[in-house]
């Protein structure tokens, strides 16, 4: 049922009250539909990294999964679309955090699906590769902006530890923009997001000590960029573990061990002054 209806039920009414059976109006029901797509995206990335999928089949699968994400967002009711007005509306009902979480899932699943095209787009240009790489960047940007909006609207801040993981992935997309983009405005915006994301991750780390692993994963990615910009975004087995196994530490991409750096890493360390 609709979450607002559930929250307004009292113990005297119980479940005897008649409720609408329209599942599309439930944020949790929409999450369930979305999570089914995530499972398919994770399976695809793992199989592709293990070379179990031929290139034509991989492209076909990406197109199918992309259309499923498009269908999901298209079928959402207008009052569930990602707008400031809707965020304020759900916040007024005590459901702001749930609304934010729904969209963090959607934007994260998009950046996960299209992430592989960042590497290809930085090496050669093709309309399809560039389109999907832009999709990845757009999802990452919107994920960051949703988190920023959640901090600005009372009752919407999302402080659970999974936010750390999705923000790390979005931050690596900002690093890609810093390294390969030529547009100065895009570079400036990406730098600002990266710095703000680091501040958010630092605050979350104080609440969730387990996010030490999350921070180390970001630093491991940073070290990979410093060693080899050309291969750091390659969708190999290391990258799949980085994207999917969010609760586990990762070794450096070259196999060496890394540790938690106590000081914030700077953009100049990867050649960005």
Secondary structure, 3 states (H helix, E strand, C coil): CCHHHHHHCCCCCCCCCCCCCCHHHCHHHHHHHHHHHHHHHHHHHHHHHCCCCCHHHHHHHHHHHHHHHHHHHHHCCHHHCCCHHHHHHHHHCCCHHHHHHHHHHHHHHHHHHHCHHHHHHHHCCCHHHHHHHHHHHHHHHHHHHHHHHHHHCCCCCCCCCHHHHHHHHHHHHHHHHHHHCCCHHHHHHHHHHHHHHHHHHHHHHHHCCCHHHHHHHHHHHHHHHHHCCCCCCCCCHHHHHHHHCCCCCCCCCCCCCCCCCCCCCCHHHHCCC
